[in-house]
Amino acid sequence: MTQFLEALVRGLGIGSVYALLALGFVIIYKATRVISFAQPAFMLTGAVVTSYLTPALGVVLFTGFSFFLSVAGAALVTAVLALVIERVAVRPMVGKAVFVVAIITLGIDIAVRVVVTGYIGIGSRPIGFPWGIDTVELLGLSVQIRHLVMMGTVVVVGLALLVFFQRTPFGLAMRAAAFDQEAAMTQGISVGAVFATSWALAGALAAIAGSLLATGAGVDRQLWIIALIALPAIILGGLDSLQGAVVGGLAVGVVEQLVGTYQRDYLPWLGDNVASVAPYALMLLVLLVRPYGLFGTPEVRRV
């Protein structure tokens, strides 16, 4: 039972990061109806910026404060980068086929990653997380502190987004534009501003996720691959559902960790690295029952 609970906590921790990434995907999709494949690049960018800011701020601040302030700074830098990219490369493509815009975001991802990896160097860069992979005893369980930080972060970010979308005028405007862009424009809502804000939010969320993921082994050139696991999370939860992104991310993280913990004992004939495939298997199982995901909105077309 202890092994199961520890794997569950690990899954919730890693799943919290997947949830942050999935939220970014969903926010852009709700605003533009395009899946942005630039999120892995933004995730890597945020982690690299954090790795440079943390030691610089650590000179004048306590270690713990320097890391969290560095993550906030990296989120801001990445949000600005995403804002510029949206304005320069994506905004001119408004009205074009969704497939074309999606391919452009894929090109953006590759271009940004090529530039950012030049600042990583050989091997991996330390992220400056004050607790490293230290563990604490929590209700008899050995839990890594970084996993607790991940879970706490997704709670704080999730509540902040809830307040933003439910209580602020611009958040309500973004919801209206996501529901019906033409109707929102007739009410004086700037759809262009909504697009830009969605990209900025997605970039900031990806930067936070990348920084938290790097608290384990540091920032390396392959960190961006982890962002691809967020794709099953958003499809599982529903492409247009923010709560689905959170649930999907947590579910994917838990399944991945449980499979990684027990598969070798009970299903060794499946071979190695089955845990990395488990999120996609879970996605397929859910789609067989609910084609639009757990919380996705079914699309009804009249002929």
Number of C-alpha atoms within 10 A of each C-alpha: 6 10 12 13 15 20 23 21 21 24 22 25 29 26 32 32 31 34 33 28 35 35 30 26 32 28 29 26 20 21 25 22 16 19 23 24 22 28 30 27 31 33 32 34 30 32 37 26 23 34 26 18 20 27 18 13 16 17 10 9 14 11 17 15 14 23 24 18 17 28 27 18 20 30 31 20 21 30 26 19 18 25 21 16 19 22 16 11 13 18 15 11 15 11 8 9 10 15 10 12 24 18 15 18 21 18 14 21 19 15 13 18 20 13 12 19 18 10 14 20 12 10 10 15 19 22 28 24 22 18 14 17 14 12 15 12 10 10 7 10 14 16 21 21 17 24 25 18 14 23 20 14 19 22 14 11 14 18 12 12 16 15 12 15 16 14 11 12 11 17 18 14 22 26 19 20 23 22 13 11 19 13 12 18 15 9 11 9 18 16 20 17 13 23 24 23 23 26 31 27 24 30 34 31 29 35 35 32 30 33 32 27 26 25 22 18 14 21 27 19 19 10 19 21 13 18 23 15 22 29 24 23 33 34 27 31 30 26 28 25 23 25 20 25 34 26 24 32 32 25 22 31 30 23 22 26 24 21 20 18 17 15 18 15 9 10 11 11 9 10 9 11 12 16 19 16 12 21 26 19 15 18 21 17 13 17 17 10 10 16 17 19 25 22 21 21 13 11 6 6 5 3 3
